[in-house]
Amino acid sequence: MTKKDDDDTSGPHDGSTKASGATHVRAVEGDAVPITLAPKHRADLESSGLNEETIERSGIYSESKSAPIADVLGWAWRNGGGMVFEFRDYDSRKIILKRVKPDRPRQRTRNGKRRAVKYEQPLGAAAVPYFGPRTLDEQRLNGAAVIYWTEGEKKTLLLDQLGYATIGLTGCHNFNDPEK
C-alpha cells in the first residue's frame, strides 16, 4: 500500500460533507460528533434494499483511512477505510462491538482457496447479536409472537425495516472450526 492510498481524503473525517452525500450528528459519550456515509457505502446499503430512514437510524458510518479502522479493530490495519456497523446492547443501547466492511478486504486462504474477508472485527470478540434500530427503539423482542434470526447486518436491517422483530448473527463462519 502506498501512503497516497492511506491518506485518501475523500472520506468522512476530512471535514468535507459534500463527498459523502449526507452528514448527520450523533451523541457519542456526551459529545456531538458528525458522522458521514460515503456515496459508495450508501449505494451498497441501498442495493441491499435499505431506505434512507433505515440507513440514517442505523448509525452506520464511513471511515476513509486505516488509522480509525485500526482503532475500531484494536489491531494493525493498513488496508484503508471501510463501512462501520455498531452493535448495541438490546437493553442499555450501549455500543458493545463495531464491525467493519473494508473497502479493500484482506485475503485469506482456507482449504487451498484464497478469499476476501468481507467483514472484520476485533480479535477474540464474541459473537454478539445485531439489532436494527426499530427493533431496539420499539422493544420488538418483548412479547413478539415471532422473532426472526438472520445472518448479517444488512439482512437484519432489511427485516427490521419491514417491521419484523429481528436478531442478526455475524456470518456463517463464526461457529466453524478453523482447522477443518
C-alpha positions as CSV (number, residue, x, y, z in Angstrom):
1,M,0.0,0.0,0.0
2,T,1.2,3.5,-0.8
3,K,1.0,6.4,1.5
4,K,-1.4,8.0,-1.0
5,D,-3.9,5.1,-0.5
6,D,-3.9,5.5,3.2
7,D,-4.2,9.3,3.1
8,D,-7.2,9.3,0.8
9,T,-9.1,12.4,1.8
10,S,-12.4,11.6,0.1
11,G,-13.9,10.2,3.3
12,P,-15.9,11.4,6.2
13,H,-13.4,12.8,8.7
14,D,-11.6,15.2,6.4
15,G,-14.0,18.0,7.1
16,S,-15.8,17.5,3.8
17,T,-19.5,16.8,3.8
18,K,-20.1,17.1,0.1
19,A,-18.2,14.0,-0.8
20,S,-20.2,11.8,1.5
21,G,-23.7,12.8,0.3
22,A,-25.1,13.2,3.8
23,T,-23.9,14.2,7.2
24,H,-25.7,13.9,10.5
25,V,-24.7,14.2,14.1
26,R,-25.0,11.7,16.9
27,A,-24.1,11.8,20.5
28,V,-21.0,9.7,21.4
29,E,-20.2,9.6,25.1
30,G,-21.8,13.0,25.6
31,D,-20.2,14.8,22.6
32,A,-21.9,15.6,19.3
33,V,-19.9,14.0,16.6
34,P,-20.6,14.5,12.9
35,I,-20.7,11.2,11.0
36,T,-20.9,10.6,7.3
37,L,-21.6,7.9,4.9
38,A,-19.6,7.8,1.7
39,P,-21.6,7.5,-1.5
40,K,-20.2,4.1,-2.3
41,H,-21.3,2.8,1.1
42,R,-24.7,4.4,0.8
43,A,-25.1,2.7,-2.6
44,D,-24.0,-0.6,-1.1
45,L,-26.7,-0.3,1.6
46,E,-29.4,0.8,-0.9
47,S,-28.6,-2.1,-3.2
48,S,-29.5,-4.3,-0.3
49,G,-32.9,-2.7,-0.2
50,L,-32.4,-0.3,2.7
51,N,-34.2,3.0,2.6
52,E,-32.9,6.4,3.7
53,E,-34.6,6.2,7.1
54,T,-33.1,2.9,7.9
55,I,-29.7,3.9,6.8
56,E,-29.8,7.1,8.9
57,R,-31.2,5.4,12.0
58,S,-28.7,2.5,11.9
59,G,-25.8,4.8,12.6
60,I,-23.6,3.1,10.0
61,Y,-20.7,5.4,9.0
62,S,-17.7,5.5,6.8
63,E,-14.0,5.8,7.6
64,S,-11.6,6.7,4.8
65,K,-8.3,5.9,6.4
66,S,-6.6,3.0,8.0
67,A,-5.9,4.6,11.5
68,P,-9.6,4.9,12.5
69,I,-10.3,1.4,11.3
70,A,-7.3,0.1,13.3
71,D,-8.8,1.9,16.4
72,V,-12.1,0.1,15.8
73,L,-10.5,-3.3,15.4
74,G,-7.8,-2.9,18.0
75,W,-5.1,-4.3,15.7
76,A,-2.9,-3.1,13.0
77,W,-4.9,-2.3,9.9
78,R,-3.3,-0.9,6.8
79,N,-5.9,-1.5,4.0
80,G,-7.6,1.9,4.1
81,G,-11.1,2.7,5.1
82,G,-14.5,1.0,5.2
83,M,-18.0,1.0,6.5
84,V,-18.5,0.7,10.2
85,F,-21.5,-1.1,11.9
86,E,-22.2,-0.5,15.5
87,F,-23.7,-3.3,17.6
88,R,-25.8,-2.1,20.5
89,D,-26.9,-3.9,23.7
90,Y,-30.6,-4.6,23.5
91,D,-31.4,-3.2,26.9
92,S,-28.9,-0.4,27.5
93,R,-28.3,0.7,23.9
94,K,-24.6,1.0,24.6
95,I,-22.2,0.1,21.8
96,I,-20.7,-3.3,22.6
97,L,-19.0,-4.0,19.3
98,K,-18.1,-2.4,16.0
99,R,-17.5,-4.4,12.8
100,V,-16.0,-3.1,9.6
101,K,-16.8,-3.9,6.0
102,P,-13.4,-2.9,4.4
103,D,-13.2,-1.1,1.1
104,R,-10.1,-3.2,0.4
105,P,-10.5,-6.5,2.2
106,R,-7.6,-8.6,3.2
107,Q,-7.2,-12.0,1.6
108,R,-7.3,-15.3,3.5
109,T,-6.5,-18.8,2.3
110,R,-8.7,-21.6,3.6
111,N,-8.8,-25.1,2.3
112,G,-6.5,-24.0,-0.5
113,K,-8.8,-21.3,-1.7
114,R,-8.0,-17.6,-1.5
115,R,-10.9,-15.4,-0.5
116,A,-11.6,-11.9,0.7
117,V,-12.5,-11.4,4.3
118,K,-15.7,-9.4,3.9
119,Y,-16.1,-8.2,7.5
120,E,-13.5,-7.5,10.2
121,Q,-13.9,-7.3,14.0
122,P,-11.7,-7.1,17.0
123,L,-9.7,-10.3,17.6
124,G,-11.3,-12.5,20.2
125,A,-14.6,-10.6,20.0
126,A,-17.5,-12.8,21.0
127,A,-20.3,-13.4,18.5
128,V,-22.9,-10.8,19.6
129,P,-26.4,-10.2,18.2
130,Y,-27.0,-7.3,15.9
131,F,-30.3,-5.4,16.3
132,G,-31.9,-3.0,13.9
133,P,-32.9,0.5,15.1
134,R,-36.7,-0.2,15.1
135,T,-36.3,-3.5,17.0
136,L,-34.3,-1.6,19.6
137,D,-36.5,1.6,19.8
138,E,-39.8,-0.3,19.8
139,Q,-38.5,-3.2,22.0
140,R,-39.9,-5.6,19.4
141,L,-38.5,-8.7,21.0
142,N,-40.6,-8.2,24.2
143,G,-43.7,-10.2,23.6
144,A,-43.2,-10.8,19.9
145,A,-45.0,-13.8,18.6
146,V,-42.3,-14.4,16.0
147,I,-38.7,-13.4,16.2
148,Y,-36.6,-13.8,13.1
149,W,-32.9,-14.8,13.1
150,T,-30.8,-14.0,10.1
151,E,-27.2,-13.8,9.1
152,G,-25.6,-10.4,8.5
153,E,-26.1,-6.8,9.4
154,K,-27.7,-5.7,6.1
155,K,-30.3,-8.5,6.2
156,T,-31.1,-7.7,9.8
157,L,-31.7,-4.1,8.9
158,L,-33.9,-5.0,5.9
159,L,-36.1,-7.3,8.1
160,D,-36.2,-4.6,10.7
161,Q,-37.2,-2.0,8.1
162,L,-40.1,-4.3,7.0
163,G,-41.4,-4.4,10.6
164,Y,-40.2,-7.7,11.9
165,A,-38.6,-8.4,15.3
166,T,-35.1,-9.5,14.1
167,I,-31.9,-10.7,15.6
168,G,-28.8,-10.8,13.4
169,L,-25.8,-13.0,13.7
170,T,-22.4,-12.1,12.3
171,G,-21.7,-14.5,9.5
172,C,-21.8,-18.2,8.8
173,H,-18.1,-18.8,9.7
174,N,-18.4,-17.8,13.3
175,F,-19.0,-21.3,14.5
176,N,-16.7,-23.2,12.2
177,D,-13.6,-25.0,13.4
178,P,-10.8,-23.1,11.6
179,E,-8.7,-26.3,11.5
180,K,-11.3,-28.1,9.3
